[in-house]
């Protein structure tokens, strides 16, 4: 049961990361069609949020796989 709960929590964490870091960068740049003055810091924020989300989703996948094998 714990791997299933961990997978669900990681998916929820993925959504939190998206709403806190990725979405604001997308909104500030109008989905990267406008270049605001702080676009470089927004780009770094956007890139790192995607990298962290990739790791979180990988961990969620591993937890879901582990749960299905038990």
VOBA-1610 file (N, C-alpha, C; in pm, whole numbers, padded with zeros to 5 digits, always signed):
BEGIN
Unk+00081-00120+00000Unk+00000+00000+00000Unk+00087+00127+00000Unk+00198+00123+00072Unk+00281+00243+00082Unk+00339+00289-00052Unk+00384+00199-00140Unk+00432+00248-00270Unk+00322+00317-00351Unk+00200+00270-00339Unk+00088+00333-00410Unk+00063+00474-00357Unk+00066+00487-00227Unk+00045+00618-00164Unk+00160+00711-00200Unk+00282+00658-00201Unk+00397+00740-00238Unk+00387+00787-00383Unk+00344+00698-00472Unk+00328+00737-00613Unk+00224+00848-00626Unk+00112+00835-00558Unk+00008+00939-00564Unk+00059+01070-00507Unk+00132+01064-00397Unk+00187+01185-00336Unk+00289+01253-00429Unk+00369+01174-00497Unk+00467+01230-00590Unk+00399+01295-00710Unk+00290+01236-00758Unk+00215+01297-00867Unk+00155+01430-00821Unk+00103+01433-00699Unk+00049+01558-00644Unk+00161+01662-00630Unk+00278+01618-00586Unk+00393+01707-00572Unk+00434+01763-00708Unk+00425+01680-00811Unk+00453+01724-00947Unk+00362+01839-00986Unk+00234+01829-00954Unk+00140+01936-00985Unk+00171+02063-00908Unk+00212+02048-00784Unk+00249+02165-00703Unk+00369+02236-00764Unk+00469+02160-00803Unk+00588+02220-00865Unk+00548+02294-00992Unk+00461+02233-01072Unk+00418+02298-01194Unk+00348+02430-01164Unk+00255+02430-01069Unk+00177+02550-01040Unk+00261+02660-00975Unk+00362+02623-00898Unk+00443+02722-00826Unk+00557+02777-00912Unk+00618+02694-00996Unk+00736+02737-01070Unk+00718+02745-01222Unk+00662+02642-01282Unk+00654+02637-01428Unk+00548+02731-01483Unk+00428+02722-01429Unk+00318+02803-01481Unk+00344+02954-01470Unk+00397+03005-01358Unk+00426+03149-01352Unk+00526+03194-01459Unk+00624+03111-01489Unk+00720+03147-01595Unk+00651+03149-01730Unk+00563+03052-01754Unk+00488+03050-01880Unk+00396+03172-01890Unk+00333+03208-01781Unk+00240+03322-01782Unk+00315+03454-01802Unk+00430+03468-01737Unk+00506+03593-01747Unk+00560+03615-01888Unk+00586+03508-01958Unk+00640+03520-02094Unk+00534+03494-02201Unk+00409+03480-02156Unk+00298+03447-02247Unk+00335+03328-02334Unk+00372+03219-02265Unk+00416+03094-02329Unk+00534+03117-02423Unk+00625+03198-02378Unk+00753+03223-02444Unk+00737+03294-02579Unk+00635+03381-02587Unk+00620+03465-02706Unk+00659+03609-02677Unk+00674+03643-02548Unk+00714+03778-02505Unk+00841+03763-02423Unk+00932+03858-02438Unk+01058+03853-02364Unk+01061+03964-02259Unk+01020+03933-02134Unk+01029+04035-02029Unk+01175+04058-01990Unk+01198+04160-01911Unk+01335+04194-01873Unk+01404+04084-01793Unk+01328+04011-01714Unk+01388+03905-01630Unk+01372+03767-01695Unk+01373+03761-01826Unk+01347+03634-01894Unk+01453+03529-01865Unk+01576+03572-01840Unk+01682+03474-01813Unk+01657+03400-01682Unk+01617+03473-01578Unk+01588+03406-01451Unk+01461+03321-01463Unk+01365+03368-01542Unk+01245+03287-01566Unk+01278+03159-01641Unk+01371+03168-01736Unk+01412+03050-01812Unk+01479+02948-01721Unk+01566+02995-01633Unk+01633+02905-01539Unk+01530+02839-01447Unk+01436+02919-01396Unk+01329+02865-01311Unk+01249+02760-01387Unk+01217+02787-01511Unk+01138+02697-01595Unk+01214+02567-01621Unk+01343+02579-01655Unk+01424+02461-01685Unk+01442+02373-01562Unk+01474+02433-01447Unk+01493+02354-01327Unk+01363+02290-01279Unk+01252+02359-01297Unk+01125+02299-01256Unk+01094+02176-01342Unk+01128+02182-01470Unk+01109+02064-01556Unk+01204+01952-01517Unk+01327+01984-01482Unk+01422+01881-01442Unk+01379+01812-01312Unk+01336+01893-01216Unk+01289+01836-01089Unk+01163+01752-01113Unk+01073+01801-01197Unk+00952+01724-01227Unk+00985+01592-01295Unk+01087+01588-01379Unk+01125+01462-01443Unk+01170+01360-01338Unk+01247+01405-01240Unk+01292+01316-01133Unk+01173+01270-01049Unk+01083+01362-01017Unk+00966+01328-00936Unk+00878+01226-01009Unk+00856+01245-01137Unk+00775+01151-01214Unk+00845+01015-01225Unk+00977+01014-01240Unk+01050+00887-01242Unk+01032+00813-01110Unk+01043+00885-00999Unk+01022+00822-00869Unk+00879+00771-00854Unk+00782+00848-00903Unk+00642+00803-00897Unk+00623+00677-00980Unk+00686+00673-01097Unk+00678+00555-01182Unk+00739+00433-01111Unk+00852+00453-01048Unk+00917+00344-00974Unk+00828+00295-00860Unk+00766+00386-00789Unk+00677+00347-00680Unk+00555+00273-00733Unk+00498+00319-00843Unk+00382+00252-00901Unk+00420+00113-00951Unk+00538+00101-01010Unk+00585-00030-01056Unk+00606-00123-00939Unk+00667-00073-00835Unk+00689-00154-00714Unk+00556-00199-00654Unk+00460-00109-00651Unk+00328-00143-00596Unk+00260-00252-00679Unk+00279-00247-00810Unk+00214-00347-00895Unk+00281-00483-00887Unk+00408-00487-00846Unk+00479-00615-00834Unk+00451-00686-00703Unk+00400-00616-00608Unk+00373-00677-00476Unk+00245-00753-00474
//
